[in-house]
Amino acid sequence: MKKDEFNLILEDLHKRRIPGEIKKTVQILLDKKAEKITVLKLKGLSEMTDYLVICSGNSARQNKALADAVKDNLKKELQLQPLGCEGEKLSEWILVDYVDFIINIFSADWRKKFSLEKLWMDAKRYDFSPDF
């Protein structure tokens, strides 16, 4: 991603009316080169969580690095600990649960297979990648 594209995405991110911890999560994912970052607002649509953050990595190693970066930075900067984290062993789909928001980090194939965006078509959607 070019620096100008990155700066435009960050500018757009900070204009959005979404909670600070979601903005911070998106910022971390952008910094670590996650692809196709999407935030779905499920508040009022689901009792499971208020927000889903969905992104893709280029490899199992990158997916694990994305999950680790989010967990480390949210703990350090916002004192947030996840309720749980699943899928790190295979790293094709890593789910990090912060109760009010859930982060889903997919390989491209698994993201297409599970297509969470289509499952939650009624949700307000925010995209934060130039490739959308």
Phi, psi and omega in degrees: 000134179287154182301320179297317178298315180301314181295322177295320178296316178298318178299315178298318180304314184286343176278338185290149178266071177231155184301152182302322181291332176287315177301316180297318179299313179298318178301315179298314180297319176297315180300328182265012173069031172295153181247154175047059180280127179230138173244128176247128178270110182259357181305125183089347179254336185213145174272351183295313183195168178270326183220144169247132172251125184235135176208171178235149172243168183271348182199165176301321180297316179294319179302315179297317179296322177297313179298315180297318180297317179297310182299314182295313183289319179293326176292313183292314188268329183239003182055038179258132176244135177289148174293324179193165178217128182232151173092006184292334183295310178273327176064021173278329176213110178252128179246124177243116188257115175252021180069292180287339174212149181234132179259129178242116180248117187244154159285160182301317181296315182290326178296316178296318182297315185268336170042059181300328180299322179287327178296326183247052183295337180280350183283148171295133187240136175235125178252136184231047177215144181290344183271012176262000000 
